[in-house]
Amino acid sequence: MSEIITTTGRTASTIAAEIRAYNAQFLYCAFEIGKRLCEAKELVGHGGWMEFLEVEIGYKQSFANNMMRLCREYSVDGQLPNSQAYGNLNPSQALALLALPAGEREEFIQENDVESMSVRQLQATIKERDAAKKAQAD
């Protein structure tokens, strides 16, 4: 890709690097949001949960459920694993990886260029992997 320089002197490569840096923080933030949502759900109880989401946070229940699921599924002693494998994933990619057994996620990430895949591509790759494993077992 030829380098285009903006009027501010910034290049597309510089902007892409900045986006990747923010993307790495994105999963961490989603994990932390999920942790706090889990805590709040226990505090407000079943009857107050929907009101809490709508009034206090402004989240749809499906979004809150996804953030809490990220937290529960990836939590190691209450923290997001400090792994290079997860460092550049966004929350949507991390959610798609939940289709894999927990013990196989990191290896799958290392064997595939997951961070550059769309969620659709990632889901297709996981399906292909599962089909290949099933074919081997038969």
N, CA, C and O atoms as a GROMACS GRO file, in nm:
protein
  552
    1MET      N    1   0.085  -0.118   0.000
    1MET     CA    2   0.000   0.000   0.000
    1MET      C    3   0.089   0.123   0.000
    1MET      O    4   0.176   0.137   0.085
    2SER      N    5   0.066   0.213  -0.097
    2SER     CA    6   0.146   0.334  -0.099
    2SER      C    7   0.104   0.423   0.017
    2SER      O    8  -0.014   0.431   0.052
    3GLU      N    9   0.200   0.488   0.075
    3GLU     CA   10   0.176   0.572   0.194
    3GLU      C   11   0.114   0.705   0.154
    3GLU      O   12   0.172   0.781   0.076
    4ILE      N   13  -0.002   0.731   0.207
    4ILE     CA   14  -0.068   0.859   0.188
    4ILE      C   15  -0.050   0.937   0.316
    4ILE      O   16  -0.075   0.886   0.425
    5ILE      N   17  -0.006   1.060   0.304
    5ILE     CA   18   0.017   1.143   0.421
    5ILE      C   19  -0.094   1.246   0.430
    5ILE      O   20  -0.123   1.317   0.333
    6THR      N   21  -0.157   1.253   0.547
    6THR     CA   22  -0.267   1.347   0.565
    6THR      C   23  -0.212   1.489   0.576
    6THR      O   24  -0.090   1.510   0.581
    7THR      N   25  -0.302   1.584   0.579
    7THR     CA   26  -0.260   1.724   0.592
    7THR      C   27  -0.192   1.749   0.726
    7THR      O   28  -0.121   1.848   0.740
    8THR      N   29  -0.213   1.661   0.824
    8THR     CA   30  -0.148   1.677   0.954
    8THR      C   31  -0.013   1.606   0.958
    8THR      O   32   0.056   1.609   1.060
    9GLY      N   33   0.025   1.543   0.846
    9GLY     CA   34   0.153   1.475   0.841
    9GLY      C   35   0.147   1.331   0.890
    9GLY      O   36   0.250   1.265   0.902
   10ARG      N   37   0.028   1.282   0.918
   10ARG     CA   38   0.012   1.145   0.968
   10ARG      C   39  -0.008   1.051   0.849
   10ARG      O   40  -0.069   1.088   0.750
   11THR      N   41   0.044   0.930   0.861
   11THR     CA   42   0.029   0.831   0.754
   11THR      C   43  -0.077   0.729   0.792
   11THR      O   44  -0.116   0.717   0.909
   12ALA      N   45  -0.123   0.657   0.692
   12ALA     CA   46  -0.220   0.550   0.716
   12ALA      C   47  -0.161   0.444   0.808
   12ALA      O   48  -0.231   0.387   0.892
   13SER      N   49  -0.032   0.416   0.793
   13SER     CA   50   0.035   0.317   0.879
   13SER      C   51   0.036   0.362   1.024
   13SER      O   52   0.016   0.281   1.115
   14THR      N   53   0.060   0.489   1.046
   14THR     CA   54   0.059   0.544   1.182
   14THR      C   55  -0.080   0.531   1.243
   14THR      O   56  -0.095   0.490   1.358
   15ILE      N   57  -0.180   0.566   1.165
   15ILE     CA   58  -0.318   0.558   1.213
   15ILE      C   59  -0.355   0.412   1.241
   15ILE      O   60  -0.420   0.383   1.342
   16ALA      N   61  -0.314   0.320   1.154
   16ALA     CA   62  -0.343   0.177   1.175
   16ALA      C   63  -0.277   0.128   1.304
   16ALA      O   64  -0.338   0.050   1.378
   17ALA      N   65  -0.155   0.170   1.331
   17ALA     CA   66  -0.086   0.130   1.454
   17ALA      C   67  -0.159   0.182   1.577
   17ALA      O   68  -0.170   0.112   1.678
   18GLU      N   69  -0.209   0.304   1.568
   18GLU     CA   70  -0.285   0.361   1.680
   18GLU      C   71  -0.414   0.283   1.703
   18GLU      O   72  -0.451   0.255   1.817
   19ILE      N   73  -0.482   0.247   1.594
   19ILE     CA   74  -0.605   0.171   1.606
   19ILE      C   75  -0.577   0.035   1.669
   19ILE      O   76  -0.653  -0.010   1.755
   20ARG      N   77  -0.469  -0.032   1.627
   20ARG     CA   78  -0.434  -0.162   1.686
   20ARG      C   79  -0.405  -0.147   1.836
   20ARG      O   80  -0.441  -0.235   1.914
   21ALA      N   81  -0.342  -0.038   1.875
   21ALA     CA   82  -0.313  -0.016   2.018
   21ALA      C   83  -0.443   0.002   2.097
   21ALA      O   84  -0.457  -0.054   2.205
   22TYR      N   85  -0.536   0.079   2.043
   22TYR     CA   86  -0.665   0.095   2.110
   22TYR      C   87  -0.744  -0.036   2.109
   22TYR      O   88  -0.814  -0.067   2.206
   23ASN      N   89  -0.733  -0.111   2.001
   23ASN     CA   90  -0.803  -0.238   1.991
   23ASN      C   91  -0.758  -0.332   2.103
   23ASN      O   92  -0.840  -0.405   2.159
   24ALA      N   93  -0.630  -0.332   2.136
   24ALA     CA   94  -0.579  -0.416   2.243
   24ALA      C   95  -0.642  -0.377   2.377
   24ALA      O   96  -0.664  -0.463   2.462
   25GLN      N   97  -0.671  -0.250   2.395
   25GLN     CA   98  -0.735  -0.204   2.518
   25GLN      C   99  -0.885  -0.235   2.518
   25GLN      O  100  -0.947  -0.243   2.624
   26PHE      N  101  -0.941  -0.251   2.401
   26PHE     CA  102  -1.084  -0.271   2.384
   26PHE      C  103  -1.132  -0.398   2.456
   26PHE      O  104  -1.232  -0.394   2.527
   27LEU      N  105  -1.060  -0.511   2.437
   27LEU     CA  106  -1.099  -0.634   2.502
   27LEU      C  107  -1.084  -0.622   2.653
   27LEU      O  108  -1.170  -0.669   2.728
   28TYR      N  109  -0.977  -0.559   2.697
   28TYR     CA  110  -0.958  -0.540   2.841
   28TYR      C  111  -1.073  -0.459   2.900
   28TYR      O  112  -1.126  -0.493   3.006
   29CYS      N  113  -1.113  -0.352   2.832
   29CYS     CA  114  -1.225  -0.270   2.881
   29CYS      C  115  -1.355  -0.349   2.883
   29CYS      O  116  -1.432  -0.339   2.979
   30ALA      N  117  -1.381  -0.429   2.779
   30ALA     CA  118  -1.502  -0.511   2.776
   30ALA      C  119  -1.501  -0.611   2.891
   30ALA      O  120  -1.605  -0.634   2.954
   31PHE      N  121  -1.386  -0.670   2.918
   31PHE     CA  122  -1.373  -0.764   3.030
   31PHE      C  123  -1.404  -0.694   3.162
   31PHE      O  124  -1.479  -0.747   3.244
   32GLU      N  125  -1.349  -0.576   3.182
   32GLU     CA  126  -1.372  -0.501   3.307
   32GLU      C  127  -1.517  -0.457   3.320
   32GLU      O  128  -1.572  -0.456   3.430
   33ILE      N  129  -1.579  -0.420   3.209
   33ILE     CA  130  -1.722  -0.385   3.211
   33ILE      C  131  -1.802  -0.508   3.252
   33ILE      O  132  -1.892  -0.499   3.336
   34GLY      N  133  -1.770  -0.623   3.194
   34GLY     CA  134  -1.839  -0.746   3.228
   34GLY      C  135  -1.824  -0.782   3.376
   34GLY      O  136  -1.919  -0.828   3.439
   35LYS      N  137  -1.705  -0.759   3.430
   35LYS     CA  138  -1.681  -0.788   3.571
   35LYS      C  139  -1.772  -0.702   3.659
   35LYS      O  140  -1.829  -0.750   3.756
   36ARG      N  141  -1.783  -0.576   3.624
   36ARG     CA  142  -1.866  -0.485   3.703
   36ARG      C  143  -2.015  -0.512   3.685
   36ARG      O  144  -2.093  -0.496   3.778
   37LEU      N  145  -2.053  -0.554   3.564
   37LEU     CA  146  -2.192  -0.591   3.542
   37LEU      C  147  -2.230  -0.714   3.624
   37LEU      O  148  -2.339  -0.720   3.680
   38CYS      N  149  -2.141  -0.811   3.633
   38CYS     CA  150  -2.167  -0.930   3.716
   38CYS      C  151  -2.186  -0.889   3.862
   38CYS      O  152  -2.276  -0.938   3.930
   39GLU      N  153  -2.102  -0.799   3.907
   39GLU     CA  154  -2.111  -0.751   4.046
   39GLU      C  155  -2.243  -0.677   4.068
   39GLU      O  156  -2.311  -0.699   4.168
   40ALA      N  157  -2.279  -0.590   3.974
   40ALA     CA  158  -2.402  -0.512   3.987
   40ALA      C  159  -2.524  -0.601   3.983
   40ALA      O  160  -2.621  -0.578   4.057
   41LYS      N  161  -2.522  -0.704   3.899
   41LYS     CA  162  -2.638  -0.794   3.888
   41LYS      C  163  -2.665  -0.862   4.022
   41LYS      O  164  -2.780  -0.878   4.060
   42GLU      N  165  -2.560  -0.901   4.091
   42GLU     CA  166  -2.578  -0.961   4.224
   42GLU      C  167  -2.635  -0.859   4.322
   42GLU      O  168  -2.718  -0.895   4.406
   43LEU      N  169  -2.593  -0.734   4.313
   43LEU     CA  170  -2.639  -0.631   4.407
   43LEU      C  171  -2.785  -0.593   4.386
   43LEU      O  172  -2.861  -0.581   4.482
   44VAL      N  173  -2.824  -0.574   4.260
   44VAL     CA  174  -2.960  -0.524   4.234
   44VAL      C  175  -3.063  -0.636   4.231
   44VAL      O  176  -3.183  -0.609   4.242
   45GLY      N  177  -3.019  -0.759   4.217
   45GLY     CA  178  -3.112  -0.871   4.217
   45GLY      C  179  -3.189  -0.882   4.087
   45GLY      O  180  -3.186  -0.794   4.002
   46HIS      N  181  -3.257  -0.994   4.076
   46HIS     CA  182  -3.329  -1.026   3.952
   46HIS      C  183  -3.432  -0.918   3.915
   46HIS      O  184  -3.441  -0.879   3.799
   47GLY      N  185  -3.508  -0.873   4.012
   47GLY     CA  186  -3.614  -0.775   3.984
   47GLY      C  187  -3.564  -0.638   3.941
   47GLY      O  188  -3.635  -0.565   3.872
   48GLY      N  189  -3.444  -0.602   3.982
   48GLY     CA  190  -3.392  -0.469   3.950
   48GLY      C  191  -3.294  -0.466   3.836
   48GLY      O  192  -3.247  -0.358   3.799
   49TRP      N  193  -3.262  -0.580   3.778
   49TRP     CA  194  -3.158  -0.588   3.677
   49TRP      C  195  -3.191  -0.509   3.551
   49TRP      O  196  -3.109  -0.429   3.505
   50MET      N  197  -3.308  -0.531   3.495
   50MET     CA  198  -3.343  -0.462   3.369
   50MET      C  199  -3.350  -0.311   3.390
   50MET      O  200  -3.304  -0.234   3.305
   51GLU      N  201  -3.405  -0.268   3.502
   51GLU     CA  202  -3.411  -0.125   3.530
   51GLU      C  203  -3.270  -0.068   3.545
   51GLU      O  204  -3.241   0.040   3.495
   52PHE      N  205  -3.184  -0.140   3.614
   52PHE     CA  206  -3.045  -0.096   3.629
   52PHE      C  207  -2.980  -0.077   3.493
   52PHE      O  208  -2.916   0.025   3.467
   53LEU      N  209  -2.996  -0.176   3.405
   53LEU     CA  210  -2.934  -0.167   3.272
   53LEU      C  211  -2.987  -0.049   3.193
   53LEU      O  212  -2.911   0.026   3.133
   54GLU      N  213  -3.119  -0.032   3.194
   54GLU     CA  214  -3.180   0.074   3.114
   54GLU      C  215  -3.155   0.212   3.171
   54GLU      O  216  -3.118   0.304   3.097
   55VAL      N  217  -3.174   0.229   3.301
   55VAL     CA  218  -3.169   0.361   3.363
   55VAL      C  219  -3.026   0.404   3.396
   55VAL      O  220  -2.985   0.515   3.364
   56GLU      N  221  -2.952   0.315   3.459
   56GLU     CA  222  -2.820   0.352   3.509
   56GLU      C  223  -2.710   0.343   3.403
   56GLU      O  224  -2.616   0.423   3.403
   57ILE      N  225  -2.720   0.246   3.315
   57ILE     CA  226  -2.612   0.219   3.221
   57ILE      C  227  -2.649   0.250   3.077
   57ILE      O  228  -2.565   0.297   2.999
   58GLY      N  229  -2.773   0.225   3.040
   58GLY     CA  230  -2.814   0.246   2.901
   58GLY      C  231  -2.776   0.132   2.809
   58GLY      O  232  -2.763   0.151   2.688
   59TYR      N  233  -2.757   0.012   2.866
   59TYR     CA  234  -2.721  -0.106   2.786
   59TYR      C  235  -2.844  -0.191   2.757
   59TYR      O  236  -2.937  -0.197   2.837
   60LYS      N  237  -2.843  -0.255   2.644
   60LYS     CA  238  -2.940  -0.359   2.614
   60LYS      C  239  -2.896  -0.484   2.690
   60LYS      O  240  -2.777  -0.504   2.716
   61GLN      N  241  -2.992  -0.568   2.724
   61GLN     CA  242  -2.960  -0.689   2.799
   61GLN      C  243  -2.864  -0.780   2.722
   61GLN      O  244  -2.775  -0.840   2.783
   62SER      N  245  -2.880  -0.791   2.591
   62SER     CA  246  -2.793  -0.879   2.512
   62SER      C  247  -2.648  -0.832   2.518
   62SER      O  248  -2.556  -0.913   2.527
   63PHE      N  249  -2.628  -0.700   2.513
   63PHE     CA  250  -2.492  -0.647   2.523
   63PHE      C  251  -2.433  -0.677   2.660
   63PHE      O  252  -2.318  -0.721   2.671
   64ALA      N  253  -2.511  -0.653   2.765
   64ALA     CA  254  -2.464  -0.680   2.901
   64ALA      C  255  -2.432  -0.828   2.918
   64ALA      O  256  -2.331  -0.864   2.978
   65ASN      N  257  -2.518  -0.914   2.864
   65ASN     CA  258  -2.492  -1.058   2.873
   65ASN      C  259  -2.361  -1.095   2.805
   65ASN      O  260  -2.286  -1.178   2.857
   66ASN      N  261  -2.333  -1.036   2.690
   66ASN     CA  262  -2.208  -1.065   2.620
   66ASN      C  263  -2.087  -1.019   2.700
   66ASN      O  264  -1.986  -1.090   2.707
   67MET      N  265  -2.094  -0.902   2.760
   67MET     CA  266  -1.982  -0.852   2.840
   67MET      C  267  -1.959  -0.941   2.963
   67MET      O  268  -1.845  -0.971   2.999
   68MET      N  269  -2.068  -0.983   3.026
   68MET     CA  270  -2.056  -1.071   3.143
   68MET      C  271  -2.002  -1.208   3.102
   68MET      O  272  -1.925  -1.270   3.176
   69ARG      N  273  -2.043  -1.254   2.986
   69ARG     CA  274  -1.994  -1.383   2.937
   69ARG      C  275  -1.844  -1.376   2.910
   69ARG      O  276  -1.771  -1.470   2.941
   70LEU      N  277  -1.798  -1.267   2.851
   70LEU     CA  278  -1.654  -1.249   2.831
   70LEU      C  279  -1.579  -1.259   2.963
   70LEU      O  280  -1.477  -1.327   2.974
   71CYS      N  281  -1.632  -1.191   3.062
   71CYS     CA  282  -1.569  -1.192   3.194
   71CYS      C  283  -1.565  -1.332   3.252
   71CYS      O  284  -1.461  -1.377   3.298
   72ARG      N  285  -1.677  -1.400   3.251
   72ARG     CA  286  -1.684  -1.533   3.311
   72ARG      C  287  -1.596  -1.634   3.237
   72ARG      O  288  -1.525  -1.713   3.299
   73GLU      N  289  -1.599  -1.630   3.106
   73GLU     CA  290  -1.528  -1.730   3.027
   73GLU      C  291  -1.376  -1.710   3.024
   73GLU      O  292  -1.301  -1.807   3.017
   74TYR      N  293  -1.332  -1.586   3.028
   74TYR     CA  294  -1.189  -1.559   3.016
   74TYR      C  295  -1.122  -1.529   3.149
   74TYR      O  296  -1.000  -1.513   3.154
   75SER      N  297  -1.197  -1.522   3.255
   75SER     CA  298  -1.142  -1.482   3.385
   75SER      C  299  -1.046  -1.587   3.441
   75SER      O  300  -1.077  -1.706   3.448
   76VAL      N  301  -0.930  -1.540   3.481
   76VAL     CA  302  -0.834  -1.622   3.553
   76VAL      C  303  -0.804  -1.546   3.681
   76VAL      O  304  -0.736  -1.442   3.678
   77ASP      N  305  -0.854  -1.597   3.791
   77ASP     CA  306  -0.840  -1.529   3.921
   77ASP      C  307  -0.893  -1.386   3.914
   77ASP      O  308  -0.835  -1.294   3.971
   78GLY      N  309  -1.004  -1.368   3.843
   78GLY     CA  310  -1.069  -1.238   3.834
   78GLY      C  311  -1.004  -1.140   3.737
   78GLY      O  312  -1.040  -1.022   3.732
   79GLN      N  313  -0.907  -1.188   3.659
   79GLN     CA  314  -0.837  -1.102   3.565
   79GLN      C  315  -0.841  -1.161   3.424
   79GLN      O  316  -0.857  -1.282   3.406
   80LEU      N  317  -0.826  -1.075   3.326
   80LEU     CA  318  -0.810  -1.121   3.188
   80LEU      C  319  -0.670  -1.180   3.177
   80LEU      O  320  -0.574  -1.118   3.224
   81PRO      N  321  -0.656  -1.299   3.116
   81PRO     CA  322  -0.523  -1.359   3.106
   81PRO      C  323  -0.423  -1.264   3.040
   81PRO      O  324  -0.454  -1.199   2.940
   82ASN      N  325  -0.305  -1.259   3.095
   82ASN     CA  326  -0.199  -1.175   3.039
   82ASN      C  327  -0.128  -1.256   2.932
   82ASN      O  328  -0.019  -1.308   2.952
   83SER      N  329  -0.192  -1.264   2.816
   83SER     CA  330  -0.143  -1.348   2.708
   83SER      C  331  -0.136  -1.267   2.581
   83SER      O  332  -0.229  -1.193   2.548
   84GLN      N  333  -0.027  -1.281   2.509
   84GLN     CA  334  -0.014  -1.215   2.380
   84GLN      C  335  -0.123  -1.260   2.285
   84GLN      O  336  -0.167  -1.184   2.199
   85ALA      N  337  -0.167  -1.384   2.299
   85ALA     CA  338  -0.268  -1.439   2.209
   85ALA      C  339  -0.396  -1.356   2.212
   85ALA      O  340  -0.459  -1.336   2.108
   86TYR      N  341  -0.434  -1.308   2.329
   86TYR     CA  342  -0.559  -1.232   2.342
   86TYR      C  343  -0.539  -1.082   2.324
   86TYR      O  344  -0.636  -1.008   2.311
   87GLY      N  345  -0.416  -1.038   2.324
   87GLY     CA  346  -0.385  -0.895   2.328
   87GLY      C  347  -0.443  -0.810   2.218
   87GLY      O  348  -0.477  -0.694   2.241
   88ASN      N  349  -0.456  -0.865   2.099
   88ASN     CA  350  -0.503  -0.784   1.986
   88ASN      C  351  -0.644  -0.818   1.940
   88ASN      O  352  -0.688  -0.773   1.834
   89LEU      N  353  -0.715  -0.898   2.019
   89LEU     CA  354  -0.851  -0.934   1.982
   89LEU      C  355  -0.949  -0.825   2.025
   89LEU      O  356  -0.926  -0.755   2.123
   90ASN      N  357  -1.057  -0.813   1.951
   90ASN     CA  358  -1.163  -0.726   1.997
   90ASN      C  359  -1.269  -0.812   2.066
   90ASN      O  360  -1.265  -0.934   2.052
   91PRO      N  361  -1.362  -0.752   2.138
   91PRO     CA  362  -1.461  -0.832   2.210
   91PRO      C  363  -1.542  -0.926   2.121
   91PRO      O  364  -1.576  -1.036   2.164
   92SER      N  365  -1.574  -0.885   2.000
   92SER     CA  366  -1.653  -0.971   1.910
   92SER      C  367  -1.575  -1.096   1.872
   92SER      O  368  -1.631  -1.205   1.864
   93GLN      N  369  -1.445  -1.080   1.847
   93GLN     CA  370  -1.361  -1.196   1.817
   93GLN      C  371  -1.351  -1.287   1.940
   93GLN      O  372  -1.360  -1.410   1.927
   94ALA      N  373  -1.333  -1.228   2.058
   94ALA     CA  374  -1.323  -1.306   2.181
   94ALA      C  375  -1.453  -1.384   2.205
   94ALA      O  376  -1.449  -1.499   2.249
   95LEU      N  377  -1.566  -1.322   2.177
   95LEU     CA  378  -1.694  -1.392   2.192
   95LEU      C  379  -1.705  -1.508   2.093
   95LEU      O  380  -1.752  -1.616   2.129
   96ALA      N  381  -1.662  -1.487   1.970
   96ALA     CA  382  -1.668  -1.594   1.869
   96ALA      C  383  -1.580  -1.712   1.910
   96ALA      O  384  -1.614  -1.827   1.882
   97LEU      N  385  -1.469  -1.684   1.975
   97LEU     CA  386  -1.379  -1.791   2.019
   97LEU      C  387  -1.437  -1.877   2.130
   97LEU      O  388  -1.384  -1.984   2.160
   98LEU      N  389  -1.544  -1.831   2.192
   98LEU     CA  390  -1.608  -1.910   2.297
   98LEU      C  391  -1.670  -2.038   2.242
   98LEU      O  392  -1.708  -2.127   2.319
   99ALA      N  393  -1.680  -2.049   2.109
   99ALA     CA  394  -1.728  -2.173   2.047
   99ALA      C  395  -1.626  -2.285   2.063
   99ALA      O  396  -1.658  -2.403   2.044
  100LEU      N  397  -1.502  -2.248   2.097
  100LEU     CA  398  -1.396  -2.347   2.118
  100LEU      C  399  -1.386  -2.383   2.266
  100LEU      O  400  -1.416  -2.300   2.352
  101PRO      N  401  -1.343  -2.505   2.296
  101PRO     CA  402  -1.316  -2.538   2.436
  101PRO      C  403  -1.209  -2.444   2.492
  101PRO      O  404  -1.115  -2.407   2.421
  102ALA      N  405  -1.222  -2.407   2.617
  102ALA     CA  406  -1.131  -2.310   2.679
  102ALA      C  407  -0.984  -2.348   2.660
  102ALA      O  408  -0.901  -2.261   2.632
  103GLY      N  409  -0.952  -2.474   2.673
  103GLY     CA  410  -0.814  -2.517   2.664
  103GLY      C  411  -0.756  -2.513   2.523
  103GLY      O  412  -0.635  -2.531   2.506
  104GLU      N  413  -0.839  -2.490   2.423
  104GLU     CA  414  -0.792  -2.490   2.284
  104GLU      C  415  -0.788  -2.351   2.222
  104GLU      O  416  -0.739  -2.335   2.110
  105ARG      N  417  -0.839  -2.251   2.292
  105ARG     CA  418  -0.850  -2.116   2.233
  105ARG      C  419  -0.715  -2.055   2.200
  105ARG      O  420  -0.693  -2.007   2.089
  106GLU      N  421  -0.624  -2.057   2.297
  106GLU     CA  422  -0.495  -1.991   2.276
  106GLU      C  423  -0.418  -2.056   2.161
  106GLU      O  424  -0.359  -1.985   2.079
  107GLU      N  425  -0.419  -2.188   2.153
  107GLU     CA  426  -0.352  -2.258   2.044
  107GLU      C  427  -0.414  -2.222   1.910
  107GLU      O  428  -0.344  -2.202   1.811
  108PHE      N  429  -0.548  -2.215   1.906
  108PHE     CA  430  -0.618  -2.178   1.784
  108PHE      C  431  -0.576  -2.038   1.738
  108PHE      O  432  -0.554  -2.016   1.619
  109ILE      N  433  -0.566  -1.946   1.832
  109ILE     CA  434  -0.526  -1.809   1.800
  109ILE      C  435  -0.386  -1.808   1.742
  109ILE      O  436  -0.358  -1.736   1.646
  110GLN      N  437  -0.296  -1.887   1.801
  110GLN     CA  438  -0.158  -1.891   1.756
  110GLN      C  439  -0.144  -1.955   1.618
  110GLN      O  440  -0.054  -1.920   1.542
  111GLU      N  441  -0.233  -2.049   1.587
  111GLU     CA  442  -0.227  -2.118   1.458
  111GLU      C  443  -0.298  -2.044   1.346
  111GLU      O  444  -0.278  -2.075   1.228
  112ASN      N  445  -0.381  -1.948   1.380
  112ASN     CA  446  -0.459  -1.874   1.281
  112ASN      C  447  -0.439  -1.724   1.303
  112ASN      O  448  -0.411  -1.679   1.414
  113ASP      N  449  -0.453  -1.649   1.196
  113ASP     CA  450  -0.437  -1.503   1.205
  113ASP      C  451  -0.570  -1.442   1.249
  113ASP      O  452  -0.632  -1.366   1.175
  114VAL      N  453  -0.613  -1.476   1.371
  114VAL     CA  454  -0.744  -1.438   1.421
  114VAL      C  455  -0.763  -1.288   1.427
  114VAL      O  456  -0.871  -1.237   1.395
  115GLU      N  457  -0.660  -1.215   1.468
  115GLU     CA  458  -0.677  -1.070   1.486
  115GLU      C  459  -0.710  -0.997   1.356
  115GLU      O  460  -0.766  -0.888   1.360
  116SER      N  461  -0.676  -1.055   1.242
  116SER     CA  462  -0.707  -0.989   1.115
  116SER      C  463  -0.836  -1.043   1.052
  116SER      O  464  -0.875  -1.000   0.944
  117MET      N  465  -0.902  -1.137   1.120
  117MET     CA  466  -1.026  -1.195   1.067
  117MET      C  467  -1.147  -1.116   1.112
  117MET      O  468  -1.151  -1.062   1.222
  118SER      N  469  -1.247  -1.112   1.025
  118SER     CA  470  -1.377  -1.061   1.067
  118SER      C  471  -1.441  -1.171   1.152
  118SER      O  472  -1.394  -1.285   1.152
  119VAL      N  473  -1.545  -1.137   1.224
  119VAL     CA  474  -1.614  -1.237   1.306
  119VAL      C  475  -1.668  -1.348   1.217
  119VAL      O  476  -1.662  -1.465   1.253
  120ARG      N  477  -1.721  -1.313   1.101
  120ARG     CA  478  -1.774  -1.413   1.008
  120ARG      C  479  -1.664  -1.509   0.961
  120ARG      O  480  -1.684  -1.630   0.956
  121GLN      N  481  -1.549  -1.453   0.927
  121GLN     CA  482  -1.437  -1.537   0.885
  121GLN      C  483  -1.392  -1.628   1.000
  121GLN      O  484  -1.361  -1.745   0.978
  122LEU      N  485  -1.388  -1.573   1.119
  122LEU     CA  486  -1.348  -1.649   1.236
  122LEU      C  487  -1.445  -1.764   1.262
  122LEU      O  488  -1.402  -1.877   1.287
  123GLN      N  489  -1.573  -1.736   1.256
  123GLN     CA  490  -1.674  -1.840   1.276
  123GLN      C  491  -1.661  -1.950   1.170
  123GLN      O  492  -1.676  -2.068   1.201
  124ALA      N  493  -1.635  -1.910   1.046
  124ALA     CA  494  -1.618  -2.008   0.937
  124ALA      C  495  -1.494  -2.093   0.961
  124ALA      O  496  -1.497  -2.214   0.937
  125THR      N  497  -1.386  -2.032   1.006
  125THR     CA  498  -1.263  -2.106   1.033
  125THR      C  499  -1.283  -2.206   1.147
  125THR      O  500  -1.232  -2.317   1.142
  126ILE      N  501  -1.358  -2.165   1.249
  126ILE     CA  502  -1.387  -2.256   1.360
  126ILE      C  503  -1.472  -2.373   1.311
  126ILE      O  504  -1.449  -2.487   1.349
  127LYS      N  505  -1.572  -2.344   1.225
  127LYS     CA  506  -1.656  -2.452   1.170
  127LYS      C  507  -1.572  -2.550   1.087
  127LYS      O  508  -1.589  -2.671   1.097
  128GLU      N  509  -1.482  -2.495   1.005
  128GLU     CA  510  -1.395  -2.579   0.923
  128GLU      C  511  -1.307  -2.666   1.013
  128GLU      O  512  -1.288  -2.785   0.985
  129ARG      N  513  -1.255  -2.609   1.119
  129ARG     CA  514  -1.171  -2.683   1.215
  129ARG      C  515  -1.251  -2.796   1.278
  129ARG      O  516  -1.204  -2.910   1.286
  130ASP      N  517  -1.372  -2.765   1.321
  130ASP     CA  518  -1.457  -2.866   1.385
  130ASP      C  519  -1.491  -2.978   1.287
  130ASP      O  520  -1.492  -3.095   1.324
  131ALA      N  521  -1.520  -2.943   1.162
  131ALA     CA  522  -1.553  -3.043   1.060
  131ALA      C  523  -1.432  -3.132   1.032
  131ALA      O  524  -1.447  -3.254   1.017
  132ALA      N  525  -1.313  -3.073   1.026
  132ALA     CA  526  -1.191  -3.152   1.003
  132ALA      C  527  -1.165  -3.246   1.119
  132ALA      O  528  -1.126  -3.361   1.099
  133LYS      N  529  -1.186  -3.198   1.242
  133LYS     CA  530  -1.167  -3.285   1.360
  133LYS      C  531  -1.267  -3.400   1.359
  133LYS      O  532  -1.233  -3.513   1.394
  134LYS      N  533  -1.391  -3.371   1.319
  134LYS     CA  534  -1.494  -3.475   1.315
  134LYS      C  535  -1.460  -3.578   1.207
  134LYS      O  536  -1.476  -3.698   1.228
  135ALA      N  537  -1.413  -3.530   1.092
  135ALA     CA  538  -1.375  -3.621   0.983
  135ALA      C  539  -1.260  -3.711   1.025
  135ALA      O  540  -1.258  -3.829   0.989
  136GLN      N  541  -1.165  -3.659   1.100
  136GLN     CA  542  -1.053  -3.740   1.149
  136GLN      C  543  -1.100  -3.847   1.246
  136GLN      O  544  -1.048  -3.959   1.247
  137ALA      N  545  -1.198  -3.811   1.328
  137ALA     CA  546  -1.248  -3.905   1.429
  137ALA      C  547  -1.328  -4.018   1.367
  137ALA      O  548  -1.335  -4.128   1.423
  138ASP      N  549  -1.389  -3.993   1.250
  138ASP     CA  550  -1.472  -4.096   1.183
  138ASP      C  551  -1.391  -4.195   1.109
  138ASP      O  552  -1.446  -4.287   1.048
   0.00000   0.00000   0.00000
